[in-house]
Amino acid sequence: MFSSKCLSVTLLSLATFVSSHYTFPNLVANGVTTADWLDVRQTDNYDSNAPVTDVTSADFRCYNTALNLPAQTATVAAGSSIGFMANGPVYHPGVVNVYMAKAPSSNVATWDGDGAVWFKVFEISAVTDGGSSISFPALNALGYNFTLPEALPSGQYLVRIEQIALHVASTFGGAQFYLSCGQINVTGGGNGTPGPLVSIPGVYTGNEPGILINIYYPVPATYVQPGPAVWSG
């Protein structure tokens, strides 16, 4: 298990994988892993597992531009642990970001998350040692858990996970984004002001040093996590 203040990740290492690529169809809420696409918006790749590679496309937000099944909204408390489970091991080396956005109304299910409304609440970066090696703590995971900040205001939110696969990221557009959006209703929240706020798409250009990168040769001396700083309350 990878952990830091208010953060944790469940890593389950597997020697083999049984499918090509992966999706994140399950939300973990109140200690329970919900059914596929119950509290997570069904992504356009639900049957293909194909990634998004264009960071400017409408698919980059929640990957649900098609008319897919509607999702329910899970109720969780501020300060509690939630997470996402993949439909197979996350076997491509890369990093993880989780963003949230508060719906302006009481029904997140009808909101598309447009505008500068997203803030980062969790990340798993790469580990470097000055150029001798690079490793990825998120590799071979079946799921990622994190803790909602206690200061997070009550209300309904989209929660967006992205795993950025970097195995062919040495050319522009080569990085692969595996992502989905869950829907939650946060209760018992605080009076924090999440930020900095970014738009999705818009948060990346694709030229960021943590997205356009050769992880094999020369071995990167450092790694710069894409996106804004994590808001922890």
Residue pairs with C-beta under 8 A, 6 or more apart in sequence:
1 8
1 9
1 10
1 11
2 8
2 9
2 11
2 124
2 137
2 138
3 9
5 232
6 146
6 147
6 149
6 232
6 233
7 122
7 146
7 147
8 81
8 145
8 146
8 147
9 96
9 124
9 137
9 138
9 141
9 144
9 145
9 146
10 83
10 141
10 142
10 143
10 144
10 145
11 137
11 138
11 140
11 141
11 142
12 89
12 140
12 141
12 142
12 143
13 89
13 140
14 89
14 140
14 142
17 88
17 89
17 91
18 88
19 49
19 87
19 88
20 49
21 45
21 48
21 49
21 50
21 51
21 92
21 176
21 178
22 49
22 86
22 87
22 88
22 89
22 90
22 91
22 178
23 43
23 45
23 46
23 49
23 86
23 87
23 178
23 180
24 40
24 84
24 85
24 86
24 87
24 161
24 163
24 178
24 179
24 180
25 36
25 37
25 40
25 42
25 43
25 46
25 85
25 87
25 180
26 33
26 34
26 35
26 36
26 38
26 40
26 84
26 85
26 87
26 143
27 33
27 34
27 38
27 39
27 40
27 74
27 82
27 83
27 84
27 85
27 159
27 182
27 184
28 34
28 81
28 82
28 83
28 84
28 85
28 143
28 145
29 39
29 74
29 75
29 76
29 82
29 184
30 74
30 76
30 80
31 81
33 85
33 143
34 40
34 74
36 87
37 46
37 68
37 69
37 71
38 71
38 72
39 71
39 72
39 73
39 74
39 182
39 183
39 184
40 71
40 84
40 180
40 181
40 182
40 183
41 62
41 64
41 68
41 70
41 71
41 180
41 181
41 182
41 183
42 64
42 68
42 69
42 71
43 62
43 63
43 64
43 68
43 179
43 180
44 59
44 63
44 64
44 65
44 66
44 68
45 51
45 63
46 68
49 87
51 165
51 176
51 177
51 178
52 59
52 60
52 63
52 176
52 177
52 178
52 179
53 173
53 174
53 175
53 176
53 177
54 60
54 173
54 206
55 177
55 201
55 203
55 204
55 205
55 206
55 211
56 201
56 202
56 206
57 201
58 65
58 201
59 65
60 177
60 179
60 200
60 201
61 112
61 113
61 160
61 181
61 200
61 201
62 112
62 113
62 158
62 160
62 179
62 180
62 181
63 179
63 180
63 181
64 181
70 109
71 109
71 182
71 183
72 109
72 183
73 108
73 109
73 156
73 183
73 184
73 185
74 82
74 182
74 183
74 184
74 185
75 184
75 185
75 187
76 82
76 148
76 184
76 185
76 186
76 187
77 148
77 186
77 187
77 188
78 148
78 149
78 150
78 151
78 152
78 154
78 186
78 187
78 188
78 189
78 190
79 147
79 148
79 149
79 150
79 188
80 147
80 148
81 145
81 146
81 147
81 148
82 145
82 146
82 147
82 148
82 159
82 182
82 184
83 143
83 144
83 145
83 146
84 98
84 143
84 144
84 161
84 180
84 182
85 142
85 143
86 141
86 142
86 143
86 178
88 142
89 140
89 141
89 142
90 138
90 139
90 140
90 141
90 142
90 163
90 178
91 139
91 140
92 139
92 163
92 165
92 166
92 167
92 176
92 178
93 136
93 139
93 165
93 166
93 167
93 215
94 136
94 138
94 139
94 163
94 164
94 165
94 166
94 167
94 175
94 176
95 123
95 124
95 125
95 126
95 136
95 138
95 163
95 164
95 166
95 210
95 223
95 225
95 226
96 122
96 123
96 124
96 138
96 144
96 161
96 162
96 163
96 164
97 120
97 122
97 123
97 161
97 162
97 164
97 225
97 226
97 227
98 120
98 121
98 122
98 123
98 144
98 146
98 159
98 160
98 161
98 162
99 118
99 119
99 120
99 121
99 159
99 160
99 162
99 198
99 200
99 203
99 227
100 118
100 119
100 121
100 152
100 157
100 158
100 159
100 160
100 194
101 113
101 117
101 118
101 119
101 157
101 158
101 160
101 200
102 117
102 153
102 155
102 156
102 157
102 194
103 111
103 155
103 156
103 157
103 158
104 111
105 111
105 156
106 155
106 156
107 156
108 156
108 157
108 158
108 183
108 184
108 185
109 183
111 158
113 158
113 160
113 181
113 200
114 199
115 199
116 197
116 198
116 199
116 202
117 197
117 199
118 160
118 197
118 198
118 199
118 200
118 203
119 194
119 195
119 196
119 197
119 198
119 228
119 231
120 227
120 228
120 229
120 230
120 231
121 146
121 148
121 149
121 194
121 230
121 231
121 232
122 144
122 146
122 230
123 225
123 227
123 230
124 137
124 138
124 144
125 137
125 223
125 225
126 134
126 135
126 136
126 137
126 215
126 220
126 223
126 225
127 134
127 135
127 136
127 137
127 223
128 134
128 219
128 220
128 221
128 222
128 223
130 221
130 222
131 218
131 219
131 220
131 221
132 219
133 219
134 215
134 219
134 220
134 223
136 166
138 144
138 163
144 161
148 186
149 190
149 192
149 194
149 231
149 232
149 233
150 190
150 233
151 189
151 190
151 191
151 192
151 233
152 186
152 189
152 190
152 192
152 194
152 233
153 186
153 189
153 190
153 191
153 192
153 194
154 186
154 187
154 188
154 189
155 185
155 186
155 189
156 183
156 184
156 185
156 186
157 183
157 184
157 185
157 186
158 181
158 182
158 183
159 181
159 182
159 183
159 184
160 179
160 180
160 181
160 182
160 200
161 179
161 180
161 181
161 182
162 177
162 178
162 179
163 177
163 178
163 179
164 175
164 176
164 177
164 210
164 211
164 226
165 175
165 176
165 177
165 178
166 175
166 211
166 213
166 215
167 176
167 215
168 174
168 175
168 176
169 175
169 176
169 211
169 212
169 213
169 214
169 215
170 212
170 213
170 214
170 216
171 212
172 206
172 207
172 212
173 206
174 212
175 206
175 211
175 212
175 213
190 233
192 231
192 233
194 231
195 231
196 228
196 229
196 231
198 227
198 228
203 226
203 227
203 228
204 211
204 226
204 227
206 212
208 224
208 226
209 224
210 223
210 224
210 225
210 226
211 226
213 220
213 223
214 220
